[in-house]
Amino acid sequence: AGPNKVVEAAGKIFTAIEAAPLYYQDIADRFSAYDFQTIARALGMLHEQQKLWQTAEGRMCARGSKFAAKLPGSGTA
């Protein structure tokens, strides 16, 4: 997958997880038009950009969102 596909997938994934947290499998299922490598690279890109976070249950969500788990002792995501 080319860099444009990764950027495109990252944008779509971020929009989805901003609305509601998703488990990795749910992301893979929802964005099955992209191959595994593209999804993995898109999630890696969001992580590098510090946009990706997790809920307390382990679902992926937008960093700082109302869904984001708090870091122990910090009070912030």
C-alpha positions as CSV (number, residue, x, y, z in Angstrom):
1,A,0.0,0.0,0.0
2,G,1.3,3.4,-0.9
3,P,1.7,6.3,1.5
4,N,-1.5,8.0,0.2
5,K,-3.6,4.9,1.1
6,V,-2.1,4.9,4.6
7,V,-2.9,8.6,5.1
8,E,-6.4,8.0,3.7
9,A,-7.0,5.0,6.0
10,A,-5.6,6.9,9.0
11,G,-8.0,9.7,8.4
12,K,-11.0,7.4,8.2
13,I,-10.0,5.4,11.2
14,F,-9.5,8.5,13.3
15,T,-12.9,9.9,12.3
16,A,-14.5,6.6,13.4
17,I,-12.7,6.3,16.7
18,E,-13.4,10.0,17.5
19,A,-17.1,9.1,17.3
20,A,-16.9,5.8,19.3
21,P,-14.0,3.6,20.5
22,L,-13.4,0.5,18.5
23,Y,-11.4,-2.7,19.2
24,Y,-8.7,-3.5,16.7
25,Q,-10.8,-6.3,15.2
26,D,-13.7,-3.9,14.7
27,I,-11.4,-1.5,12.9
28,A,-10.1,-4.3,10.7
29,D,-13.7,-5.4,9.9
30,R,-15.0,-1.9,9.3
31,F,-12.1,-1.0,7.0
32,S,-11.7,-4.3,5.3
33,A,-11.3,-2.5,2.0
34,Y,-7.7,-1.9,3.2
35,D,-5.3,-4.7,3.7
36,F,-3.8,-5.6,7.1
37,Q,-0.5,-3.7,6.4
38,T,-2.3,-0.5,5.5
39,I,-4.4,-0.6,8.6
40,A,-1.4,-1.4,10.8
41,R,0.6,1.4,9.2
42,A,-2.4,3.8,9.6
43,L,-2.7,3.0,13.3
44,G,1.1,3.4,13.6
45,M,0.8,6.8,12.0
46,L,-1.9,7.9,14.4
47,H,0.2,6.7,17.3
48,E,3.3,8.6,16.1
49,Q,1.1,11.7,15.8
50,Q,-0.1,11.1,19.3
51,K,-3.7,11.0,18.2
52,L,-4.3,7.4,19.2
53,W,-5.2,6.3,22.8
54,Q,-7.2,3.5,24.4
55,T,-10.2,3.1,26.6
56,A,-9.9,1.3,29.9
57,E,-11.3,-1.7,28.1
58,G,-8.6,-1.6,25.4
59,R,-10.6,-0.2,22.6
60,M,-8.9,2.4,20.4
61,C,-10.0,6.0,20.7
62,A,-8.9,9.6,20.1
63,R,-6.3,10.9,22.6
64,G,-7.9,13.3,25.0
65,S,-11.5,12.3,24.1
66,K,-14.2,11.6,26.7
67,F,-13.6,7.9,26.1
68,A,-9.8,7.9,26.7
69,A,-8.4,6.1,29.7
70,K,-6.5,8.3,32.2
71,L,-2.9,7.7,32.9
72,P,-2.5,6.4,36.5
73,G,-1.8,9.3,38.8
74,S,-1.8,12.0,36.1
75,G,-5.4,12.8,35.8
76,T,-4.9,13.3,32.0
77,A,-5.0,11.1,28.9
